[in-house]
Amino acid sequence: MPSAIWSGTIGFGLVSVPIKVVSATKSQDVRFNQLEEGTNARIRYRKVSDATGDEVPNERIVKGYEVASGQYVVVQDEDLKSLAPKASRTIEIEDFVDLDDIDPIFFENPYYLAPDPGAGKAYKLLVDAMTELRKVAVGRVVMRSKESLVAIRPLDGILCLETMRYADEINPIEGLLPEDVEEAEPTKRELDMAKQLVETLTTEFDPTKYHDEYREQLLGLIEAKQAGQEIVAEPVVEERGKVVDLMAALEASLSRAGRGGTPGESDEEELPPAADAKPRKRGRKSA
C-alpha cells in the first residue's frame, strides 16, 4: 500500500470520519537524462543572471511576478506566509451534488481516502449512503500549504478524493467549432446509422485491455540497444486526411463491425506501419 501523504478527518454535519490520503495513481512515463555525446556525462543546469551571466546562489533568488514585459513585482516569502491558508486536518464537506452534474474536465488528481483503524463503521456508512444516492461531496482541504477544492466520490467501496479545477481555469468552448460544423445537420438516416455503429461497438469498459504501446516499444528498444542490437527505424509516412463519402463510410464500418473487424480497416490495403523503431538482431561490432 502506498504511504500516506496526509491524514485528518472528513466532517459532514456532526459526523467525523478519520482518514488518511494515499496516491491513487503512479506515473509510468519513461524518463531520459540529458548526456554529453561521446562521454555520456550528465548535463547539469545552473541558475544564472540574465544581466551578468554569473551563477546566482539560492539565498539570493527571490520570487517575482511579471506585470509587464521586463517589469516584476517582487514577492517575499513573508508576504506569502501572510496569505497562507489556515492549516486544518479536516475536509469539511460543503455540499453534496449529483455525480452526473460534475463534468470530468473539472477533475485533476485522484487520491484514495483510507479509513483509520476504528473508523470503519462511520466510513462505510458514508460510502454506502453516497453510493445509493449517487452523490459526490464537494469541500476543501489544505495539503502542502495549499488549499484545494475537492470532490469525494465512492469508488468500488472506497472513497476517492479528486482535486478540482476552479471554473475560471476551464477554457471556454466558444469559437472552437468551424462554421461548417455549426451549420452541419446530419440526415436522420446518417444519425441512425451512426447510432447503430456506436451500439455495435459498445462493450463494458475493461481498463486492462488498453496498453501504452509506445512505452512498451520504447522499453523494448532500450533493452535491445543495451544488448548491442542494431536498431533499424522504419521510414515515416504521413497520411493527409481524406474527404470521404459519409454514407459509404458508415455502411462499410457497419459491415466490418458486423463481421467482427475494426471499422476503418481495409480488406485490400493496409495503412503504412507506425514510425516506431524495430530492433534487428546483429552481432556486436568489434572495436
Secondary structure, 3 states (H helix, E strand, C coil): CCCCCEEEEEEECCEEEEEEEEECCCCCCCCCCCECCCCCCECCCCCECCCCCCECCHHHCCEEEEEECCEEEEECHHHHHHHCCCCCCEEEEEEEEEHHHCCHHHEEEEEEEEECCCCHHHHHHHHHHHHHHCEEEEEEEEECCEEEEEEEEEECCEEEEEEECCHHHCCCCCCCCCHHHHHCCCCHHHHHHHHHHHHHHCCCCCHHHCCCHHHHHHHHHHHHHHCCCEEEECCCCCCCCCCCCHHHHHHHHHHHHHCCCCCCCCCCCCCCCCCCEEEECCCCCCC
